Amino acid sequence: KGKFVSSNNKLIRIKQNMKDEILFDYIYEILVLHGQKLYKSGSQYPQFDSKLFESFQIPLPPREIQRQIGSE
């Protein structure tokens, strides 16, 4: 439904105004690919870093390319 939850219960969702521009499956694959970069390490359990996420840039290719990435 366009929402993700991190290991320390941070909720990530696609903004309402972006739901027509970005596909959930594409975002999911991007987060799977780059997700470990968004966690602080050093403690027993890595913690999701909101500041890193705020500066994380997600490329926005055309929907057909997003669909292809999501399906592969």
mmJSON file of the N, C-alpha and C atoms, coordinates in Angstrom:
{"data_MODEL":{"atom_site":{
"group_PDB":["ATOM","ATOM","ATOM","ATOM","ATOM","ATOM","ATOM","ATOM","ATOM","ATOM","ATOM","ATOM","ATOM","ATOM","ATOM","ATOM","ATOM","ATOM","ATOM","ATOM","ATOM","ATOM","ATOM","ATOM","ATOM","ATOM","ATOM","ATOM","ATOM","ATOM","ATOM","ATOM","ATOM","ATOM","ATOM","ATOM","ATOM","ATOM","ATOM","ATOM","ATOM","ATOM","ATOM","ATOM","ATOM","ATOM","ATOM","ATOM","ATOM","ATOM","ATOM","ATOM","ATOM","ATOM","ATOM","ATOM","ATOM","ATOM","ATOM","ATOM","ATOM","ATOM","ATOM","ATOM","ATOM","ATOM","ATOM","ATOM","ATOM","ATOM","ATOM","ATOM","ATOM","ATOM","ATOM","ATOM","ATOM","ATOM","ATOM","ATOM","ATOM","ATOM","ATOM","ATOM","ATOM","ATOM","ATOM","ATOM","ATOM","ATOM","ATOM","ATOM","ATOM","ATOM","ATOM","ATOM","ATOM","ATOM","ATOM","ATOM","ATOM","ATOM","ATOM","ATOM","ATOM","ATOM","ATOM","ATOM","ATOM","ATOM","ATOM","ATOM","ATOM","ATOM","ATOM","ATOM","ATOM","ATOM","ATOM","ATOM","ATOM","ATOM","ATOM","ATOM","ATOM","ATOM","ATOM","ATOM","ATOM","ATOM","ATOM","ATOM","ATOM","ATOM","ATOM","ATOM","ATOM","ATOM","ATOM","ATOM","ATOM","ATOM","ATOM","ATOM","ATOM","ATOM","ATOM","ATOM","ATOM","ATOM","ATOM","ATOM","ATOM","ATOM","ATOM","ATOM","ATOM","ATOM","ATOM","ATOM","ATOM","ATOM","ATOM","ATOM","ATOM","ATOM","ATOM","ATOM","ATOM","ATOM","ATOM","ATOM","ATOM","ATOM","ATOM","ATOM","ATOM","ATOM","ATOM","ATOM","ATOM","ATOM","ATOM","ATOM","ATOM","ATOM","ATOM","ATOM","ATOM","ATOM","ATOM","ATOM","ATOM","ATOM","ATOM","ATOM","ATOM","ATOM","ATOM","ATOM","ATOM","ATOM","ATOM","ATOM","ATOM","ATOM","ATOM","ATOM","ATOM","ATOM","ATOM","ATOM","ATOM","ATOM","ATOM","ATOM"],
"id":[1,2,3,4,5,6,7,8,9,10,11,12,13,14,15,16,17,18,19,20,21,22,23,24,25,26,27,28,29,30,31,32,33,34,35,36,37,38,39,40,41,42,43,44,45,46,47,48,49,50,51,52,53,54,55,56,57,58,59,60,61,62,63,64,65,66,67,68,69,70,71,72,73,74,75,76,77,78,79,80,81,82,83,84,85,86,87,88,89,90,91,92,93,94,95,96,97,98,99,100,101,102,103,104,105,106,107,108,109,110,111,112,113,114,115,116,117,118,119,120,121,122,123,124,125,126,127,128,129,130,131,132,133,134,135,136,137,138,139,140,141,142,143,144,145,146,147,148,149,150,151,152,153,154,155,156,157,158,159,160,161,162,163,164,165,166,167,168,169,170,171,172,173,174,175,176,177,178,179,180,181,182,183,184,185,186,187,188,189,190,191,192,193,194,195,196,197,198,199,200,201,202,203,204,205,206,207,208,209,210,211,212,213,214,215,216],
"type_symbol":["N","C","C","N","C","C","N","C","C","N","C","C","N","C","C","N","C","C","N","C","C","N","C","C","N","C","C","N","C","C","N","C","C","N","C","C","N","C","C","N","C","C","N","C","C","N","C","C","N","C","C","N","C","C","N","C","C","N","C","C","N","C","C","N","C","C","N","C","C","N","C","C","N","C","C","N","C","C","N","C","C","N","C","C","N","C","C","N","C","C","N","C","C","N","C","C","N","C","C","N","C","C","N","C","C","N","C","C","N","C","C","N","C","C","N","C","C","N","C","C","N","C","C","N","C","C","N","C","C","N","C","C","N","C","C","N","C","C","N","C","C","N","C","C","N","C","C","N","C","C","N","C","C","N","C","C","N","C","C","N","C","C","N","C","C","N","C","C","N","C","C","N","C","C","N","C","C","N","C","C","N","C","C","N","C","C","N","C","C","N","C","C","N","C","C","N","C","C","N","C","C","N","C","C","N","C","C","N","C","C","N","C","C","N","C","C"],
"label_atom_id":["N","CA","C","N","CA","C","N","CA","C","N","CA","C","N","CA","C","N","CA","C","N","CA","C","N","CA","C","N","CA","C","N","CA","C","N","CA","C","N","CA","C","N","CA","C","N","CA","C","N","CA","C","N","CA","C","N","CA","C","N","CA","C","N","CA","C","N","CA","C","N","CA","C","N","CA","C","N","CA","C","N","CA","C","N","CA","C","N","CA","C","N","CA","C","N","CA","C","N","CA","C","N","CA","C","N","CA","C","N","CA","C","N","CA","C","N","CA","C","N","CA","C","N","CA","C","N","CA","C","N","CA","C","N","CA","C","N","CA","C","N","CA","C","N","CA","C","N","CA","C","N","CA","C","N","CA","C","N","CA","C","N","CA","C","N","CA","C","N","CA","C","N","CA","C","N","CA","C","N","CA","C","N","CA","C","N","CA","C","N","CA","C","N","CA","C","N","CA","C","N","CA","C","N","CA","C","N","CA","C","N","CA","C","N","CA","C","N","CA","C","N","CA","C","N","CA","C","N","CA","C","N","CA","C","N","CA","C","N","CA","C","N","CA","C","N","CA","C","N","CA","C"],
"label_alt_id":[null,null,null,null,null,null,null,null,null,null,null,null,null,null,null,null,null,null,null,null,null,null,null,null,null,null,null,null,null,null,null,null,null,null,null,null,null,null,null,null,null,null,null,null,null,null,null,null,null,null,null,null,null,null,null,null,null,null,null,null,null,null,null,null,null,null,null,null,null,null,null,null,null,null,null,null,null,null,null,null,null,null,null,null,null,null,null,null,null,null,null,null,null,null,null,null,null,null,null,null,null,null,null,null,null,null,null,null,null,null,null,null,null,null,null,null,null,null,null,null,null,null,null,null,null,null,null,null,null,null,null,null,null,null,null,null,null,null,null,null,null,null,null,null,null,null,null,null,null,null,null,null,null,null,null,null,null,null,null,null,null,null,null,null,null,null,null,null,null,null,null,null,null,null,null,null,null,null,null,null,null,null,null,null,null,null,null,null,null,null,null,null,null,null,null,null,null,null,null,null,null,null,null,null,null,null,null,null,null,null,null,null,null,null,null,null],
"label_comp_id":["LYS","LYS","LYS","GLY","GLY","GLY","LYS","LYS","LYS","PHE","PHE","PHE","VAL","VAL","VAL","SER","SER","SER","SER","SER","SER","ASN","ASN","ASN","ASN","ASN","ASN","LYS","LYS","LYS","LEU","LEU","LEU","ILE","ILE","ILE","ARG","ARG","ARG","ILE","ILE","ILE","LYS","LYS","LYS","GLN","GLN","GLN","ASN","ASN","ASN","MET","MET","MET","LYS","LYS","LYS","ASP","ASP","ASP","GLU","GLU","GLU","ILE","ILE","ILE","LEU","LEU","LEU","PHE","PHE","PHE","ASP","ASP","ASP","TYR","TYR","TYR","ILE","ILE","ILE","TYR","TYR","TYR","GLU","GLU","GLU","ILE","ILE","ILE","LEU","LEU","LEU","VAL","VAL","VAL","LEU","LEU","LEU","HIS","HIS","HIS","GLY","GLY","GLY","GLN","GLN","GLN","LYS","LYS","LYS","LEU","LEU","LEU","TYR","TYR","TYR","LYS","LYS","LYS","SER","SER","SER","GLY","GLY","GLY","SER","SER","SER","GLN","GLN","GLN","TYR","TYR","TYR","PRO","PRO","PRO","GLN","GLN","GLN","PHE","PHE","PHE","ASP","ASP","ASP","SER","SER","SER","LYS","LYS","LYS","LEU","LEU","LEU","PHE","PHE","PHE","GLU","GLU","GLU","SER","SER","SER","PHE","PHE","PHE","GLN","GLN","GLN","ILE","ILE","ILE","PRO","PRO","PRO","LEU","LEU","LEU","PRO","PRO","PRO","PRO","PRO","PRO","ARG","ARG","ARG","GLU","GLU","GLU","ILE","ILE","ILE","GLN","GLN","GLN","ARG","ARG","ARG","GLN","GLN","GLN","ILE","ILE","ILE","GLY","GLY","GLY","SER","SER","SER","GLU","GLU","GLU"],
"label_asym_id":["A","A","A","A","A","A","A","A","A","A","A","A","A","A","A","A","A","A","A","A","A","A","A","A","A","A","A","A","A","A","A","A","A","A","A","A","A","A","A","A","A","A","A","A","A","A","A","A","A","A","A","A","A","A","A","A","A","A","A","A","A","A","A","A","A","A","A","A","A","A","A","A","A","A","A","A","A","A","A","A","A","A","A","A","A","A","A","A","A","A","A","A","A","A","A","A","A","A","A","A","A","A","A","A","A","A","A","A","A","A","A","A","A","A","A","A","A","A","A","A","A","A","A","A","A","A","A","A","A","A","A","A","A","A","A","A","A","A","A","A","A","A","A","A","A","A","A","A","A","A","A","A","A","A","A","A","A","A","A","A","A","A","A","A","A","A","A","A","A","A","A","A","A","A","A","A","A","A","A","A","A","A","A","A","A","A","A","A","A","A","A","A","A","A","A","A","A","A","A","A","A","A","A","A","A","A","A","A","A","A","A","A","A","A","A","A"],
"label_entity_id":["1","1","1","1","1","1","1","1","1","1","1","1","1","1","1","1","1","1","1","1","1","1","1","1","1","1","1","1","1","1","1","1","1","1","1","1","1","1","1","1","1","1","1","1","1","1","1","1","1","1","1","1","1","1","1","1","1","1","1","1","1","1","1","1","1","1","1","1","1","1","1","1","1","1","1","1","1","1","1","1","1","1","1","1","1","1","1","1","1","1","1","1","1","1","1","1","1","1","1","1","1","1","1","1","1","1","1","1","1","1","1","1","1","1","1","1","1","1","1","1","1","1","1","1","1","1","1","1","1","1","1","1","1","1","1","1","1","1","1","1","1","1","1","1","1","1","1","1","1","1","1","1","1","1","1","1","1","1","1","1","1","1","1","1","1","1","1","1","1","1","1","1","1","1","1","1","1","1","1","1","1","1","1","1","1","1","1","1","1","1","1","1","1","1","1","1","1","1","1","1","1","1","1","1","1","1","1","1","1","1","1","1","1","1","1","1"],
"label_seq_id":[1,1,1,2,2,2,3,3,3,4,4,4,5,5,5,6,6,6,7,7,7,8,8,8,9,9,9,10,10,10,11,11,11,12,12,12,13,13,13,14,14,14,15,15,15,16,16,16,17,17,17,18,18,18,19,19,19,20,20,20,21,21,21,22,22,22,23,23,23,24,24,24,25,25,25,26,26,26,27,27,27,28,28,28,29,29,29,30,30,30,31,31,31,32,32,32,33,33,33,34,34,34,35,35,35,36,36,36,37,37,37,38,38,38,39,39,39,40,40,40,41,41,41,42,42,42,43,43,43,44,44,44,45,45,45,46,46,46,47,47,47,48,48,48,49,49,49,50,50,50,51,51,51,52,52,52,53,53,53,54,54,54,55,55,55,56,56,56,57,57,57,58,58,58,59,59,59,60,60,60,61,61,61,62,62,62,63,63,63,64,64,64,65,65,65,66,66,66,67,67,67,68,68,68,69,69,69,70,70,70,71,71,71,72,72,72],
"pdbx_PDB_ins_code":[null,null,null,null,null,null,null,null,null,null,null,null,null,null,null,null,null,null,null,null,null,null,null,null,null,null,null,null,null,null,null,null,null,null,null,null,null,null,null,null,null,null,null,null,null,null,null,null,null,null,null,null,null,null,null,null,null,null,null,null,null,null,null,null,null,null,null,null,null,null,null,null,null,null,null,null,null,null,null,null,null,null,null,null,null,null,null,null,null,null,null,null,null,null,null,null,null,null,null,null,null,null,null,null,null,null,null,null,null,null,null,null,null,null,null,null,null,null,null,null,null,null,null,null,null,null,null,null,null,null,null,null,null,null,null,null,null,null,null,null,null,null,null,null,null,null,null,null,null,null,null,null,null,null,null,null,null,null,null,null,null,null,null,null,null,null,null,null,null,null,null,null,null,null,null,null,null,null,null,null,null,null,null,null,null,null,null,null,null,null,null,null,null,null,null,null,null,null,null,null,null,null,null,null,null,null,null,null,null,null,null,null,null,null,null,null],
"Cartn_x":[0.826,0.0,0.861,2.106,2.977,3.642,3.723,4.342,5.38,6.451,7.512,7.76,8.178,8.536,9.955,10.802,12.184,12.271,13.464,13.656,13.426,13.597,13.319,12.011,11.094,9.715,9.552,10.397,10.207,9.328,8.317,7.401,7.828,7.957,8.302,7.13,6.652,5.555,5.781,5.15,5.221,4.251,4.714,3.849,2.664,1.542,0.302,0.472,1.156,1.32,2.305,3.007,3.961,3.414,2.258,1.736,1.434,1.181,0.933,2.222,3.338,4.595,5.557,5.374,6.337,5.622,6.159,5.546,6.118,5.241,5.628,6.703,6.545,7.525,8.905,8.951,10.223,10.881,10.123,10.66,11.147,10.375,10.765,12.134,12.33,13.607,14.753,14.516,15.55,15.937,14.936,15.224,15.917,15.568,16.264,17.73,17.947,19.296,20.165,19.602,20.384,20.053,19.135,18.627,19.667,20.68,21.685,22.455,22.493,23.185,22.427,21.177,20.322,20.292,21.182,21.216,22.532,22.453,23.641,24.13,25.427,25.957,26.694,27.163,27.933,27.233,25.924,25.214,24.868,24.266,23.911,22.954,21.984,21.031,21.173,21.403,21.488,20.196,20.35,19.215,19.021,17.777,17.442,17.8,18.489,18.925,18.06,17.161,16.242,16.993,18.104,18.859,19.48,19.992,20.526,19.409,18.239,17.123,16.673,16.639,16.212,17.124,18.405,19.331,19.485,18.865,18.934,18.097,18.72,18.023,17.681,16.418,15.934,15.708,16.386,16.171,14.721,14.179,12.795,12.736,12.965,12.882,11.415,11.169,9.793,9.134,7.809,7.06,7.356,7.562,7.845,9.163,10.166,11.445,11.26,10.489,10.194,9.508,8.553,7.823,8.785,9.703,10.681,11.602,12.073,12.932,12.178,10.949,10.129,9.827,9.679,9.321,10.537,11.703,12.93,13.422],
"Cartn_y":[-1.205,0.0,1.257,1.131,2.3,2.659,1.71,1.993,0.927,1.344,0.452,0.726,-0.267,-0.072,-0.588,0.218,-0.186,-1.013,-1.521,-2.395,-1.686,-0.377,0.336,1.127,0.566,1.051,2.465,2.85,4.103,3.791,4.584,4.372,5.248,4.634,5.35,5.172,6.257,6.124,7.037,6.693,7.503,8.66,9.867,11.037,10.917,11.39,11.301,11.887,13.026,13.674,12.934,11.925,11.167,9.809,9.411,8.068,7.84,8.902,8.754,8.733,9.142,9.243,8.092,7.439,6.428,5.128,4.024,2.717,2.093,1.504,0.884,-0.176,-1.039,-2.106,-1.542,-0.419,0.231,0.74,1.456,1.981,0.829,-0.232,-1.394,-1.906,-2.063,-2.575,-1.619,-0.322,0.671,0.565,0.451,0.344,-0.967,-2.05,-3.317,-3.179,-2.541,-2.388,-1.47,-0.355,0.669,0.792,-0.009,0.16,0.124,-0.708,-0.806,0.499,1.341,2.627,3.601,3.281,4.191,3.856,2.98,2.567,2.976,3.409,3.672,2.326,2.149,0.904,1.219,0.19,0.392,-0.094,-0.208,-0.751,-2.211,-2.862,-4.267,-4.433,-3.519,-3.548,-2.256,-2.35,-1.131,-0.31,0.996,1.904,2.698,2.786,3.581,5.034,5.679,7.065,7.985,8.707,9.604,10.664,11.172,12.217,11.674,10.451,9.841,9.648,9.221,9.005,10.312,11.395,12.688,13.158,12.803,13.221,12.175,11.02,9.935,10.322,10.314,10.686,9.44,9.345,8.215,8.68,8.066,8.448,8.168,9.015,8.863,8.663,7.419,7.141,7.103,7.061,6.927,5.673,5.702,4.601,3.239,3.2,1.923,1.331,2.175,1.719,1.268,2.023,1.624,0.254,0.078,-1.198,-2.337,-2.093,-3.109,-3.448,-2.434,-2.662,-3.425,-3.043,-3.702,-5.145,-5.443,-6.813,-7.73,-7.166,-7.982,-8.316],
"Cartn_z":[0.0,0.0,0.0,-0.424,-0.502,0.805,1.759,3.049,3.36,4.016,4.446,5.92,6.669,8.07,8.252,8.902,9.143,10.415,10.694,11.854,13.186,13.231,14.478,14.37,13.579,13.481,12.932,12.012,11.291,10.084,9.889,8.769,7.601,6.436,5.208,4.269,3.677,2.728,1.542,0.457,-0.752,-0.585,-0.843,-0.717,-1.665,-1.213,-1.993,-3.397,-3.499,-4.806,-5.718,-5.19,-6.003,-6.435,-5.909,-6.191,-7.668,-8.417,-9.851,-10.659,-10.029,-10.745,-10.468,-9.337,-8.935,-8.567,-9.002,-8.751,-7.478,-6.684,-5.426,-5.637,-6.624,-6.876,-7.182,-7.884,-8.203,-6.916,-6.09,-4.833,-3.949,-3.903,-3.109,-3.549,-4.848,-5.358,-5.057,-5.165,-4.856,-3.378,-2.5,-1.068,-0.719,-1.399,-1.173,-1.606,-2.731,-3.276,-2.419,-1.958,-1.252,0.235,0.716,2.073,3.171,3.06,4.119,4.3,3.284,3.383,4.283,4.593,5.359,6.845,7.289,8.688,9.337,10.581,11.385,11.894,11.903,12.453,13.747,14.404,15.615,16.863,16.812,17.967,17.677,18.636,18.44,17.264,17.156,16.054,15.259,13.955,13.149,13.279,13.35,13.486,12.2,11.748,10.573,10.861,9.94,10.116,9.257,9.895,9.178,8.39,8.926,8.222,6.943,7.006,5.784,4.759,5.222,4.312,3.664,4.436,3.896,2.774,2.83,1.783,0.673,0.843,-0.148,-1.369,-2.524,-3.753,-4.56,-4.937,-5.711,-7.142,-8.117,-9.515,-9.912,-10.778,-11.206,-12.723,-13.163,-14.6,-15.044,-16.343,-16.836,-16.245,-16.166,-15.545,-16.19,-17.485,-18.151,-17.649,-17.455,-16.91,-15.461,-14.682,-13.297,-13.274,-14.16,-14.246,-14.557,-15.474,-15.866,-14.688,-13.971,-12.807,-11.737,-11.48,-10.465,-10.804,-12.077,-12.449,-12.535,-12.757,-12.845,-11.463],
"occupancy":[1.0,1.0,1.0,1.0,1.0,1.0,1.0,1.0,1.0,1.0,1.0,1.0,1.0,1.0,1.0,1.0,1.0,1.0,1.0,1.0,1.0,1.0,1.0,1.0,1.0,1.0,1.0,1.0,1.0,1.0,1.0,1.0,1.0,1.0,1.0,1.0,1.0,1.0,1.0,1.0,1.0,1.0,1.0,1.0,1.0,1.0,1.0,1.0,1.0,1.0,1.0,1.0,1.0,1.0,1.0,1.0,1.0,1.0,1.0,1.0,1.0,1.0,1.0,1.0,1.0,1.0,1.0,1.0,1.0,1.0,1.0,1.0,1.0,1.0,1.0,1.0,1.0,1.0,1.0,1.0,1.0,1.0,1.0,1.0,1.0,1.0,1.0,1.0,1.0,1.0,1.0,1.0,1.0,1.0,1.0,1.0,1.0,1.0,1.0,1.0,1.0,1.0,1.0,1.0,1.0,1.0,1.0,1.0,1.0,1.0,1.0,1.0,1.0,1.0,1.0,1.0,1.0,1.0,1.0,1.0,1.0,1.0,1.0,1.0,1.0,1.0,1.0,1.0,1.0,1.0,1.0,1.0,1.0,1.0,1.0,1.0,1.0,1.0,1.0,1.0,1.0,1.0,1.0,1.0,1.0,1.0,1.0,1.0,1.0,1.0,1.0,1.0,1.0,1.0,1.0,1.0,1.0,1.0,1.0,1.0,1.0,1.0,1.0,1.0,1.0,1.0,1.0,1.0,1.0,1.0,1.0,1.0,1.0,1.0,1.0,1.0,1.0,1.0,1.0,1.0,1.0,1.0,1.0,1.0,1.0,1.0,1.0,1.0,1.0,1.0,1.0,1.0,1.0,1.0,1.0,1.0,1.0,1.0,1.0,1.0,1.0,1.0,1.0,1.0,1.0,1.0,1.0,1.0,1.0,1.0,1.0,1.0,1.0,1.0,1.0,1.0],
"B_iso_or_equiv":[0.0,0.0,0.0,0.0,0.0,0.0,0.0,0.0,0.0,0.0,0.0,0.0,0.0,0.0,0.0,0.0,0.0,0.0,0.0,0.0,0.0,0.0,0.0,0.0,0.0,0.0,0.0,0.0,0.0,0.0,0.0,0.0,0.0,0.0,0.0,0.0,0.0,0.0,0.0,0.0,0.0,0.0,0.0,0.0,0.0,0.0,0.0,0.0,0.0,0.0,0.0,0.0,0.0,0.0,0.0,0.0,0.0,0.0,0.0,0.0,0.0,0.0,0.0,0.0,0.0,0.0,0.0,0.0,0.0,0.0,0.0,0.0,0.0,0.0,0.0,0.0,0.0,0.0,0.0,0.0,0.0,0.0,0.0,0.0,0.0,0.0,0.0,0.0,0.0,0.0,0.0,0.0,0.0,0.0,0.0,0.0,0.0,0.0,0.0,0.0,0.0,0.0,0.0,0.0,0.0,0.0,0.0,0.0,0.0,0.0,0.0,0.0,0.0,0.0,0.0,0.0,0.0,0.0,0.0,0.0,0.0,0.0,0.0,0.0,0.0,0.0,0.0,0.0,0.0,0.0,0.0,0.0,0.0,0.0,0.0,0.0,0.0,0.0,0.0,0.0,0.0,0.0,0.0,0.0,0.0,0.0,0.0,0.0,0.0,0.0,0.0,0.0,0.0,0.0,0.0,0.0,0.0,0.0,0.0,0.0,0.0,0.0,0.0,0.0,0.0,0.0,0.0,0.0,0.0,0.0,0.0,0.0,0.0,0.0,0.0,0.0,0.0,0.0,0.0,0.0,0.0,0.0,0.0,0.0,0.0,0.0,0.0,0.0,0.0,0.0,0.0,0.0,0.0,0.0,0.0,0.0,0.0,0.0,0.0,0.0,0.0,0.0,0.0,0.0,0.0,0.0,0.0,0.0,0.0,0.0,0.0,0.0,0.0,0.0,0.0,0.0],
"pdbx_formal_charge":[null,null,null,null,null,null,null,null,null,null,null,null,null,null,null,null,null,null,null,null,null,null,null,null,null,null,null,null,null,null,null,null,null,null,null,null,null,null,null,null,null,null,null,null,null,null,null,null,null,null,null,null,null,null,null,null,null,null,null,null,null,null,null,null,null,null,null,null,null,null,null,null,null,null,null,null,null,null,null,null,null,null,null,null,null,null,null,null,null,null,null,null,null,null,null,null,null,null,null,null,null,null,null,null,null,null,null,null,null,null,null,null,null,null,null,null,null,null,null,null,null,null,null,null,null,null,null,null,null,null,null,null,null,null,null,null,null,null,null,null,null,null,null,null,null,null,null,null,null,null,null,null,null,null,null,null,null,null,null,null,null,null,null,null,null,null,null,null,null,null,null,null,null,null,null,null,null,null,null,null,null,null,null,null,null,null,null,null,null,null,null,null,null,null,null,null,null,null,null,null,null,null,null,null,null,null,null,null,null,null,null,null,null,null,null,null],
"auth_seq_id":[1,1,1,2,2,2,3,3,3,4,4,4,5,5,5,6,6,6,7,7,7,8,8,8,9,9,9,10,10,10,11,11,11,12,12,12,13,13,13,14,14,14,15,15,15,16,16,16,17,17,17,18,18,18,19,19,19,20,20,20,21,21,21,22,22,22,23,23,23,24,24,24,25,25,25,26,26,26,27,27,27,28,28,28,29,29,29,30,30,30,31,31,31,32,32,32,33,33,33,34,34,34,35,35,35,36,36,36,37,37,37,38,38,38,39,39,39,40,40,40,41,41,41,42,42,42,43,43,43,44,44,44,45,45,45,46,46,46,47,47,47,48,48,48,49,49,49,50,50,50,51,51,51,52,52,52,53,53,53,54,54,54,55,55,55,56,56,56,57,57,57,58,58,58,59,59,59,60,60,60,61,61,61,62,62,62,63,63,63,64,64,64,65,65,65,66,66,66,67,67,67,68,68,68,69,69,69,70,70,70,71,71,71,72,72,72],
"auth_comp_id":["LYS","LYS","LYS","GLY","GLY","GLY","LYS","LYS","LYS","PHE","PHE","PHE","VAL","VAL","VAL","SER","SER","SER","SER","SER","SER","ASN","ASN","ASN","ASN","ASN","ASN","LYS","LYS","LYS","LEU","LEU","LEU","ILE","ILE","ILE","ARG","ARG","ARG","ILE","ILE","ILE","LYS","LYS","LYS","GLN","GLN","GLN","ASN","ASN","ASN","MET","MET","MET","LYS","LYS","LYS","ASP","ASP","ASP","GLU","GLU","GLU","ILE","ILE","ILE","LEU","LEU","LEU","PHE","PHE","PHE","ASP","ASP","ASP","TYR","TYR","TYR","ILE","ILE","ILE","TYR","TYR","TYR","GLU","GLU","GLU","ILE","ILE","ILE","LEU","LEU","LEU","VAL","VAL","VAL","LEU","LEU","LEU","HIS","HIS","HIS","GLY","GLY","GLY","GLN","GLN","GLN","LYS","LYS","LYS","LEU","LEU","LEU","TYR","TYR","TYR","LYS","LYS","LYS","SER","SER","SER","GLY","GLY","GLY","SER","SER","SER","GLN","GLN","GLN","TYR","TYR","TYR","PRO","PRO","PRO","GLN","GLN","GLN","PHE","PHE","PHE","ASP","ASP","ASP","SER","SER","SER","LYS","LYS","LYS","LEU","LEU","LEU","PHE","PHE","PHE","GLU","GLU","GLU","SER","SER","SER","PHE","PHE","PHE","GLN","GLN","GLN","ILE","ILE","ILE","PRO","PRO","PRO","LEU","LEU","LEU","PRO","PRO","PRO","PRO","PRO","PRO","ARG","ARG","ARG","GLU","GLU","GLU","ILE","ILE","ILE","GLN","GLN","GLN","ARG","ARG","ARG","GLN","GLN","GLN","ILE","ILE","ILE","GLY","GLY","GLY","SER","SER","SER","GLU","GLU","GLU"],
"auth_asym_id":["A","A","A","A","A","A","A","A","A","A","A","A","A","A","A","A","A","A","A","A","A","A","A","A","A","A","A","A","A","A","A","A","A","A","A","A","A","A","A","A","A","A","A","A","A","A","A","A","A","A","A","A","A","A","A","A","A","A","A","A","A","A","A","A","A","A","A","A","A","A","A","A","A","A","A","A","A","A","A","A","A","A","A","A","A","A","A","A","A","A","A","A","A","A","A","A","A","A","A","A","A","A","A","A","A","A","A","A","A","A","A","A","A","A","A","A","A","A","A","A","A","A","A","A","A","A","A","A","A","A","A","A","A","A","A","A","A","A","A","A","A","A","A","A","A","A","A","A","A","A","A","A","A","A","A","A","A","A","A","A","A","A","A","A","A","A","A","A","A","A","A","A","A","A","A","A","A","A","A","A","A","A","A","A","A","A","A","A","A","A","A","A","A","A","A","A","A","A","A","A","A","A","A","A","A","A","A","A","A","A","A","A","A","A","A","A"],
"auth_atom_id":["N","CA","C","N","CA","C","N","CA","C","N","CA","C","N","CA","C","N","CA","C","N","CA","C","N","CA","C","N","CA","C","N","CA","C","N","CA","C","N","CA","C","N","CA","C","N","CA","C","N","CA","C","N","CA","C","N","CA","C","N","CA","C","N","CA","C","N","CA","C","N","CA","C","N","CA","C","N","CA","C","N","CA","C","N","CA","C","N","CA","C","N","CA","C","N","CA","C","N","CA","C","N","CA","C","N","CA","C","N","CA","C","N","CA","C","N","CA","C","N","CA","C","N","CA","C","N","CA","C","N","CA","C","N","CA","C","N","CA","C","N","CA","C","N","CA","C","N","CA","C","N","CA","C","N","CA","C","N","CA","C","N","CA","C","N","CA","C","N","CA","C","N","CA","C","N","CA","C","N","CA","C","N","CA","C","N","CA","C","N","CA","C","N","CA","C","N","CA","C","N","CA","C","N","CA","C","N","CA","C","N","CA","C","N","CA","C","N","CA","C","N","CA","C","N","CA","C","N","CA","C","N","CA","C","N","CA","C","N","CA","C","N","CA","C","N","CA","C","N","CA","C"],
"pdbx_PDB_model_num":[1,1,1,1,1,1,1,1,1,1,1,1,1,1,1,1,1,1,1,1,1,1,1,1,1,1,1,1,1,1,1,1,1,1,1,1,1,1,1,1,1,1,1,1,1,1,1,1,1,1,1,1,1,1,1,1,1,1,1,1,1,1,1,1,1,1,1,1,1,1,1,1,1,1,1,1,1,1,1,1,1,1,1,1,1,1,1,1,1,1,1,1,1,1,1,1,1,1,1,1,1,1,1,1,1,1,1,1,1,1,1,1,1,1,1,1,1,1,1,1,1,1,1,1,1,1,1,1,1,1,1,1,1,1,1,1,1,1,1,1,1,1,1,1,1,1,1,1,1,1,1,1,1,1,1,1,1,1,1,1,1,1,1,1,1,1,1,1,1,1,1,1,1,1,1,1,1,1,1,1,1,1,1,1,1,1,1,1,1,1,1,1,1,1,1,1,1,1,1,1,1,1,1,1,1,1,1,1,1,1,1,1,1,1,1,1]
}}}
